[in-house]
Amino acid sequence: MKYRRFGRTNWQVSEIGYGMWGMAGWKQSDDEQSAKSLDLAVEKGVNFFDTAWGYGEGHSEELLGELVRRHPKSKLYTASKIPPKNFQWPAKPEYTFEESYPTNHITEYVEKTLDNLGMERIDLMQFHTWDDSWSHREEWQRAVEDLKRAGKISAMGISVNRWEPENGMKALKTGLIDAVQVIYNIFDQNPEDELFPLCEELDIAVIARVPFDEGTLTGTITKETTFPEGDWRGTYFVPENLNSSVEHADALRPLVPEGMTMAEMALRFILENNTVATTIPGMRKQRNVLANTETSDGQPLSPKLYEELKKHRWVRKPTSWSQ
């Protein structure tokens, strides 16, 4: 496993992190299977784990706390997210600051996360949604400063809305945000335009989420794919999105090198960008842990392939189903 500097925190984090959404928020989650996958990830060198209160109303946080206690000799970086008060994802311009992150709500959910983790301090707490119209509000700024001063959080971050990488840049300029989590993959290259240069300038860590475009970049989703009732992907992959996503993924198939899967190619594309501190694929099953961690071997894609993949940028705008 290769490690990268996590912005101005100076943490050395595994470039392949662990996204824990699938361990509480989807159907067919199984705690025993989750624990085995998490333990295997630690064995393979993963030390950055990202969860949220919204993943099973704190259950995923509980699983992370148990993991940390099972590995007392390993430094595992813990990251979670505060849900918006209105429990609406993503943030929309019409949602007010008071509806989303008033001070008492921020404090309450940091405490809930710490209780779920069974810890006195979390390494990284993040706002799970964001709209830059809130950036000037002193209430959240004071709350972050107070939480850091009290030793309850070491660093603060924001998770940027889907396909809105610039909607967070004002917050970064306040000096109170240490990390930004943004969708970045072969299709979603827009963060490279404005967000990444600002993060480099301000020494803010970048967490690349959704590395497989919710599954299309694994090459396993087809136009006939269906999802179990209650699975979030069933509301995301409406026909309009499913058909287009599969077509874009199919266009990549001729580029996948012999002996490499599309998922591996997708991860290696992200790792080519040195602005990214870590990427956080979901890895509910052990075979996925093994496959994903093996990409962290320091072997770059060929320059020719990388340039070809750059041509597959897919510019999208938020819609009613993009969530």
ROMI-335095 format. One line per 3 residues: number of its first residue (from 1); for each residue x, y, z of C-alpha. Coordinates in steps of 0.5 Angstrom, whole numbers, padded with zeros to 4 digits. Example, Ala and Ser with C-alpha at 12.3 -4.5 7.8 and 13.67 -1.06 7.14 Angstrom:
BEGIN
1	0025,-0009,0016; 0027,-0002,0014
// end
This chain:
BEGIN
1	0000,0000,0000; 0002,0007,-0002; 0001,0013,0003
4	0000,0020,0001; 0000,0027,0005; -0007,0029,0007
7	-0006,0036,0006; -0004,0041,0012; -0006,0036,0017
10	0000,0032,0015; -0003,0025,0016; 0000,0020,0012
13	-0006,0016,0009; -0007,0010,0005; -0008,0012,-0002
16	-0014,0007,-0003; -0019,0009,0003; -0025,0005,0005
19	-0032,0008,0004; -0037,0005,0009; -0044,0007,0006
22	-0045,0000,0004; -0044,-0003,0011; -0051,0000,0013
25	-0055,0004,0008; -0056,-0002,0003; -0060,-0008,0003
28	-0057,-0015,0005; -0052,-0012,0009; -0048,-0017,0014
31	-0044,-0014,0020; -0040,-0021,0020; -0038,-0020,0013
34	-0037,-0013,0014; -0032,-0014,0020; -0028,-0019,0016
37	-0028,-0014,0010; -0025,-0009,0014; -0020,-0013,0018
40	-0017,-0015,0011; -0017,-0008,0009; -0013,-0006,0015
43	-0008,-0012,0014; -0007,-0010,0007; -0005,-0003,0009
46	-0012,0001,0009; -0012,0006,0014; -0017,0011,0012
49	-0024,0010,0014; -0030,0014,0012; -0037,0013,0014
52	-0043,0018,0016; -0049,0018,0021; -0053,0018,0015
55	-0051,0011,0014; -0056,0007,0018; -0057,0012,0023
58	-0050,0011,0026; -0049,0004,0025; -0044,0004,0020
61	-0040,0009,0025; -0041,0003,0031; -0038,-0002,0026
64	-0032,0003,0025; -0031,0004,0032; -0031,-0003,0033
67	-0026,-0004,0028; -0021,0001,0031; -0022,-0003,0038
70	-0020,-0009,0034; -0013,-0006,0032; -0011,-0002,0038
73	-0003,-0002,0035; -0005,0001,0028; -0007,0008,0027
76	-0013,0008,0023; -0016,0015,0021; -0023,0016,0022
79	-0028,0020,0018; -0035,0021,0019; -0041,0026,0017
82	-0046,0031,0020; -0053,0030,0017; -0056,0036,0015
85	-0062,0038,0020; -0067,0037,0015; -0064,0030,0013
88	-0065,0032,0005; -0059,0030,0001; -0056,0034,-0003
91	-0057,0041,-0001; -0061,0045,-0005; -0060,0053,-0006
94	-0067,0054,-0003; -0065,0050,0004; -0063,0055,0009
97	-0057,0055,0014; -0062,0054,0019; -0065,0048,0016
100	-0059,0045,0015; -0053,0046,0020; -0055,0051,0026
103	-0050,0050,0031; -0054,0046,0036; -0055,0041,0031
106	-0047,0041,0029; -0045,0040,0036; -0051,0034,0037
109	-0049,0030,0032; -0041,0031,0033; -0043,0028,0040
112	-0048,0022,0037; -0042,0020,0032; -0037,0020,0038
115	-0042,0016,0042; -0043,0011,0036; -0035,0010,0035
118	-0034,0010,0043; -0029,0015,0042; -0027,0022,0045
121	-0025,0025,0039; -0025,0023,0031; -0020,0025,0026
124	-0024,0028,0021; -0031,0031,0021; -0035,0033,0015
127	-0041,0037,0013; -0045,0031,0009; -0048,0037,0005
130	-0046,0044,0003; -0048,0050,-0001; -0043,0056,-0001
133	-0049,0061,0001; -0048,0058,0008; -0040,0060,0008
136	-0040,0067,0011; -0044,0064,0017; -0040,0065,0023
139	-0044,0060,0027; -0042,0054,0024; -0035,0057,0023
142	-0035,0058,0031; -0038,0051,0032; -0032,0048,0028
145	-0027,0052,0032; -0030,0050,0039; -0030,0043,0037
148	-0023,0043,0035; -0021,0047,0041; -0025,0042,0046
151	-0021,0036,0042; -0027,0033,0040; -0025,0033,0032
154	-0018,0034,0029; -0020,0037,0023; -0026,0039,0019
157	-0028,0038,0012; -0034,0038,0007; -0037,0033,0002
160	-0039,0037,-0004; -0046,0036,-0008; -0046,0031,-0014
163	-0043,0034,-0020; -0042,0041,-0017; -0035,0041,-0015
166	-0034,0049,-0015; -0040,0049,-0010; -0036,0049,-0004
169	-0030,0053,-0006; -0032,0059,-0002; -0032,0055,0005
172	-0025,0053,0003; -0023,0060,0003; -0025,0061,0010
175	-0019,0057,0013; -0023,0053,0017; -0024,0047,0012
178	-0018,0042,0012; -0021,0037,0007; -0026,0036,0001
181	-0030,0030,-0001; -0032,0030,-0008; -0034,0026,-0014
184	-0028,0024,-0018; -0027,0019,-0023; -0026,0018,-0031
187	-0033,0021,-0032; -0033,0026,-0027; -0026,0030,-0028
190	-0029,0037,-0027; -0026,0038,-0020; -0019,0038,-0024
193	-0021,0045,-0027; -0022,0050,-0021; -0023,0046,-0015
196	-0016,0042,-0015; -0012,0048,-0016; -0015,0051,-0010
199	-0014,0045,-0006; -0007,0045,-0008; -0006,0053,-0006
202	-0009,0052,0000; -0006,0045,0002; -0013,0042,0003
205	-0014,0035,0003; -0018,0032,-0003; -0022,0025,-0002
208	-0024,0022,-0009; -0031,0019,-0008; -0035,0015,-0012
211	-0029,0012,-0016; -0034,0007,-0020; -0039,0012,-0022
214	-0044,0008,-0017; -0042,0002,-0021; -0042,0003,-0028
217	-0034,0004,-0028; -0034,-0003,-0026; -0036,-0006,-0032
220	-0042,-0010,-0029; -0048,-0006,-0030; -0052,-0007,-0036
223	-0058,-0004,-0039; -0062,-0010,-0036; -0059,-0009,-0029
226	-0064,-0009,-0023; -0063,-0007,-0016; -0067,-0010,-0010
229	-0073,-0006,-0007; -0070,-0001,-0002; -0063,-0001,-0005
232	-0061,0007,-0007; -0059,0005,-0013; -0066,0003,-0016
235	-0068,0011,-0015; -0061,0013,-0018; -0061,0009,-0024
238	-0067,0011,-0027; -0068,0009,-0035; -0065,0016,-0037
241	-0059,0015,-0033; -0058,0007,-0033; -0058,0007,-0041
244	-0053,0013,-0042; -0048,0010,-0036; -0048,0004,-0039
247	-0047,0007,-0046; -0041,0011,-0043; -0038,0005,-0040
250	-0038,0000,-0046; -0034,0006,-0050; -0029,0004,-0045
253	-0028,-0003,-0046; -0024,-0003,-0052; -0019,0001,-0048
256	-0018,-0004,-0042; -0011,-0007,-0042; -0010,-0015,-0042
259	-0010,-0017,-0035; -0014,-0011,-0032; -0021,-0010,-0030
262	-0025,-0004,-0032; -0025,-0003,-0024; -0018,-0003,-0023
265	-0017,0002,-0029; -0022,0006,-0026; -0018,0006,-0019
268	-0011,0007,-0023; -0014,0013,-0027; -0015,0017,-0020
271	-0009,0015,-0017; -0005,0018,-0023; -0007,0025,-0020
274	-0003,0027,-0014; -0008,0032,-0012; -0012,0026,-0009
277	-0010,0024,-0002; -0014,0018,-0002; -0020,0015,-0006
280	-0026,0011,-0002; -0029,0005,-0006; -0034,0001,-0002
283	-0031,-0005,-0001; -0037,-0010,0003; -0034,-0016,0000
286	-0027,-0019,0002; -0026,-0020,-0006; -0027,-0013,-0007
289	-0022,-0011,-0002; -0016,-0015,-0005; -0018,-0013,-0012
292	-0018,-0005,-0010; -0012,-0005,-0005; -0008,-0009,-0010
295	-0008,-0003,-0015; -0004,0001,-0010; 0003,-0001,-0012
298	0006,0005,-0015; 0005,0002,-0022; 0002,0008,-0027
301	-0002,0007,-0033; 0001,0008,-0039; 0001,0015,-0042
304	-0002,0013,-0048; -0008,0010,-0044; -0008,0016,-0039
307	-0009,0021,-0045; -0015,0016,-0048; -0018,0016,-0041
310	-0018,0024,-0041; -0022,0024,-0047; -0028,0020,-0043
313	-0030,0026,-0039; -0037,0026,-0038; -0040,0033,-0036
316	-0047,0032,-0033; -0051,0037,-0029; -0055,0036,-0023
319	-0062,0033,-0024; -0068,0030,-0020; -0065,0023,-0020
322	-0058,0025,-0019; -0059,0026,-0011
// end
